[in-house]
Amino acid sequence: MRIVPVAFDHPDAVKLSDQVQLEYAERYGGEGDLTPLDPAEFAPPCGLYLIAYEDDGTPVATGGWRSQETSEEGYAEGDAELKRMFVVPEVRGRGLARRVLAALEADAAARGRVRMVLETGDRQPEAIALYLSVGYVPAPRKFGVYREYESSRCFVKPLA
């Protein structure tokens, strides 16, 4: 297993993003996540996008972070926002999400970000359990595109 940085619009990233969008649509109905995402937002030093590959070159997990600053959407100065965390169903339960998440947190901290933030939904209990298990806590106030949705769950974690 290897985890490598790629561009947000790399073909493997697009493939995995399409898969996660299908899963969102299945769990929540509708079109998936409508959060606007610009590939440039995930380019270092303002962000990072990672893909985990099997030894045979198959992309199986992904995740990224992008810089956020104080905004009307509820972000704070120095935030790093976690986006597109996803592990293909066939390899879930092997700790890949934890490895990708740890790498993203380390990179964001090294680049001066002070807090990792994320928004997920109440129909993703396994994601919520993962985040809680590694030190995330419910945000004091919601942020992001879905901040006014009842099903939205926002979490934060200080970066050392």
Salt bridges, closest charged atoms under 4 A:
GLU23 OE2 - ARG27 NH2 2.80
GLU23 OE1 - ARG92 NH2 2.72
ASP33 OD2 - LYS83 NZ 3.53
ASP33 OD2 - ARG84 NH1 2.83
GLU41 OE1 - ARG66 NH1 2.69
GLU54 OE2 - ARG94 NH1 3.15
GLU69 OE2 - ARG113 NH2 2.90
ASP79 OD1 - ARG115 NE 2.78
GLU81 OE1 - ARG66 NE 2.75
GLU105 OE1 - LYS157 NZ 3.22
ASP107 OD2 - ARG111 NE 3.18
ASP122 OD2 - ARG153 NH2 3.92
GLU126 OE2 - ARG27 NH1 2.73
